[in-house]
Amino acid sequence: MARSVAQQLAFRPATPDDAPFAADVMTALFPRSPWDPVSLRYWWSQPDESMEIARFIVLRSERPIGFAHIDHARWDVQAERYASIWGDFTPAERSGDLLSAFLAAMEERLRADGARTIRVRAEEDDLLRIDAILARGYKEDRRHKRWELDLLANRGALLAMTDESRLRMRKEGVELLTLADDRDPDVIRKVWRLSEEAGDDVPTTMPRVPEAMESYVRWTRAPEIHRDRFWIARIADDVVGVSVLGYPPVRGIVGTEWTATARSVRGRGIARALKCETLAQAITLGIDRVRTGNDSANAPILHINETMGYHLTPASISYLRPI
Ligand SMILES: CC(C)(COP(=O)(O)OP(=O)(O)OC[C@H]1O[C@@H](n2cnc3c(N)ncnc32)[C@H](O)[C@@H]1OP(=O)(O)O)[C@@H](O)C(=O)NCCC(=O)NCCS
C-alpha cells in the first residue's frame, strides 16, 4: 500500500511563494497552534550561513497536498551528520501510508546527501504521525515541553511579580530596557555573543551549530519581532540577558522566542525579571495568553515557567533514527 502511495507522489521544489500554503496546511492540522503565513514566507526567503535546506511541495495528480522540508548543518560544521525532516499534509489527504511514503522519500534524499542520523518530530497526541514514525524504526529521543499562560487570570500575580523584580534589579544595578531604547551601536553584537554563550547551555542531543551574527540579525528583523518588545538586561556596558516574545503578524499565538542570561549572572533573578517585562508589556498590549516551550531537561527555565503560572499543553517529541 505505502509503495503504491509513494508512486503517486511528486516533489516539486518550493519557493517562498509556497510558504502561505505550508502555513495553511499546519494551521488546518493543528488549529490550536496556527502558523503565520507572513513570518513563514520571511523565513523561507532567508539564506543561511551554516544550514543546507531543501523544501518541496508534495503533489498527487499534480495537486498540492502537503509540503516537505529537510535540513542539516553543513557537514564541515557538524561532523556528526544529523539531519531533520519536517512537513505534513492537509487533513483531507493525510494518512499513515502517506506519512510513511513521505518519510521514506525524504530519508532517501538525506541518505544520498551523506546524513548519518535523522530527526523527525511529532506532537505527543498525534498518534497517526507517531505510528508512522515508529514503524520506520525511529526511537524517541527528547521531549519539548510546551506551556501556556493565561494573562487575564494571572494578571494581578504577574504585575506584582514584575514590581518585585524591578525593585530587585534596581537594587542590584541591572537595567532592563528594550532594543528600541538602547543607544549602544554595538548592542546587537553583544546580544548575539550572549546568545551564543547561552545557546550552548540548552540541553540537546543534536550538537548545536554556532550561529553567525548575520543570521541573528535576520531574526531581529523578522516580521514577528519588534525592537520595542525586545527586552535586554544590562550591567553597565555589558548585555547580560535577553527575553523576547514573538508577535505573529497575521495569525498565531504570541510566544517566547528566546530567553537567555550570561553565565556570570545566573541565579540572580534576571531571566525572571526580563520575562516579567515581556509579559507586562503583552498585558498592556491587550494580549490574553502567551506560549513558551523548552526542553524537558532544562530545569531552570521549567522552574521559572511553573512559578510564573504557565500550565502545560501537549508536548512535542523528537525521534531519531540512524541511516
Ligand atoms: C534558563 C536561564 C535563562 C535562567 O537564567 P537565570 O538568570 O539564572 O534565571 P533566574 O535567576 O531568573 O531564575 C532561575 C530560577 O531557576 C532556579 N534554578 C536554577 N537551577 C535550577 C535547577 N537545576 N532546578 C530547578 N530550579 C533551578 C533558580 O533557583 C531560580 O529560581 P527562583 O527564581 O525561584 O529563585 C539561563 O540558565 C540560560 O540562559 N540558560 C541557557 C539558555 C536557555 O536554556 N534558555 C531557555 C530555553 S529557550
Ligand as a Chemical Component Dictionary entry (heavy atoms), coordinates in Angstrom:
data_LIG
# 
_chem_comp.id                   LIG 
_chem_comp.type                 NON-POLYMER 
_chem_comp.pdbx_formal_charge   0 
_chem_comp.three_letter_code    LIG 
# 
loop_
_chem_comp_atom.comp_id 
_chem_comp_atom.atom_id 
_chem_comp_atom.alt_atom_id 
_chem_comp_atom.type_symbol 
_chem_comp_atom.charge 
_chem_comp_atom.model_Cartn_x 
_chem_comp_atom.model_Cartn_y 
_chem_comp_atom.model_Cartn_z 
_chem_comp_atom.pdbx_ordinal 
LIG C1  C1  C 0 17.360 29.471 31.731 1  
LIG C2  C2  C 0 18.132 30.742 32.069 2  
LIG C3  C3  C 0 17.665 31.844 31.116 3  
LIG C4  C4  C 0 17.830 31.145 33.504 4  
LIG O1  O1  O 0 18.510 32.341 33.757 5  
LIG P1  P1  P 0 18.760 32.932 35.244 6  
LIG O2  O2  O 0 19.166 34.344 35.069 7  
LIG O3  O3  O 0 19.631 32.031 36.019 8  
LIG O4  O4  O 0 17.273 32.849 35.825 9  
LIG P2  P2  P 0 16.727 33.415 37.210 10 
LIG O5  O5  O 0 17.847 33.736 38.122 11 
LIG O6  O6  O 0 15.728 34.485 36.932 12 
LIG O7  O7  O 0 15.868 32.190 37.732 13 
LIG C5  C5  C 0 16.391 30.907 37.785 14 
LIG C6  C6  C 0 15.469 30.096 38.681 15 
LIG O8  O8  O 0 15.708 28.718 38.401 16 
LIG C7  C7  C 0 16.087 28.068 39.614 17 
LIG N1  N1  N 0 17.021 27.014 39.247 18 
LIG C8  C8  C 0 18.292 27.110 38.822 19 
LIG N2  N2  N 0 18.796 25.892 38.568 20 
LIG C9  C9  C 0 17.801 25.011 38.823 21 
LIG C10 C10 C 0 17.690 23.600 38.767 22 
LIG N3  N3  N 0 18.722 22.852 38.350 23 
LIG N4  N4  N 0 16.499 23.030 39.082 24 
LIG C11 C11 C 0 15.442 23.775 39.475 25 
LIG N5  N5  N 0 15.484 25.132 39.573 26 
LIG C12 C12 C 0 16.658 25.729 39.245 27 
LIG C13 C13 C 0 16.709 29.166 40.438 28 
LIG O9  O9  O 0 16.704 28.817 41.799 29 
LIG C14 C14 C 0 15.768 30.313 40.142 30 
LIG O10 O10 O 0 14.546 30.119 40.829 31 
LIG P3  P3  P 0 13.871 31.249 41.766 32 
LIG O11 O11 O 0 13.580 32.418 40.868 33 
LIG O12 O12 O 0 12.625 30.611 42.279 34 
LIG O13 O13 O 0 14.888 31.576 42.792 35 
LIG C15 C15 C 0 19.670 30.522 31.911 36 
LIG O14 O14 O 0 20.016 29.384 32.663 37 
LIG C16 C16 C 0 20.131 30.334 30.492 38 
LIG O15 O15 O 0 20.456 31.303 29.787 39 
LIG N6  N6  N 0 20.196 29.067 30.030 40 
LIG C17 C17 C 0 20.608 28.775 28.652 41 
LIG C18 C18 C 0 19.575 29.248 27.652 42 
LIG C19 C19 C 0 18.236 28.597 27.884 43 
LIG O16 O16 O 0 18.138 27.433 28.218 44 
LIG N7  N7  N 0 17.158 29.361 27.662 45 
LIG C20 C20 C 0 15.802 28.915 27.869 46 
LIG C21 C21 C 0 15.378 27.939 26.875 47 
LIG S1  S1  S 0 14.687 28.652 25.466 48 
# 
loop_
_chem_comp_bond.comp_id 
_chem_comp_bond.atom_id_1 
_chem_comp_bond.atom_id_2 
_chem_comp_bond.value_order 
_chem_comp_bond.pdbx_ordinal 
LIG C1  C2  SING 1  
LIG C2  C3  SING 2  
LIG C2  C4  SING 3  
LIG C2  C15 SING 4  
LIG C4  O1  SING 5  
LIG O1  P1  SING 6  
LIG P1  O2  DOUB 7  
LIG P1  O3  SING 8  
LIG P1  O4  SING 9  
LIG O4  P2  SING 10 
LIG P2  O5  DOUB 11 
LIG P2  O6  SING 12 
LIG P2  O7  SING 13 
LIG O7  C5  SING 14 
LIG C5  C6  SING 15 
LIG C6  O8  SING 16 
LIG C6  C14 SING 17 
LIG O8  C7  SING 18 
LIG C7  N1  SING 19 
LIG C7  C13 SING 20 
LIG N1  C8  SING 21 
LIG N1  C12 SING 22 
LIG C8  N2  DOUB 23 
LIG N2  C9  SING 24 
LIG C9  C10 SING 25 
LIG C9  C12 DOUB 26 
LIG C10 N3  SING 27 
LIG C10 N4  DOUB 28 
LIG N4  C11 SING 29 
LIG C11 N5  DOUB 30 
LIG N5  C12 SING 31 
LIG C13 O9  SING 32 
LIG C13 C14 SING 33 
LIG C14 O10 SING 34 
LIG O10 P3  SING 35 
LIG P3  O11 DOUB 36 
LIG P3  O12 SING 37 
LIG P3  O13 SING 38 
LIG C15 O14 SING 39 
LIG C15 C16 SING 40 
LIG C16 O15 DOUB 41 
LIG C16 N6  SING 42 
LIG N6  C17 SING 43 
LIG C17 C18 SING 44 
LIG C18 C19 SING 45 
LIG C19 O16 DOUB 46 
LIG C19 N7  SING 47 
LIG N7  C20 SING 48 
LIG C20 C21 SING 49 
LIG C21 S1  SING 50 
# 
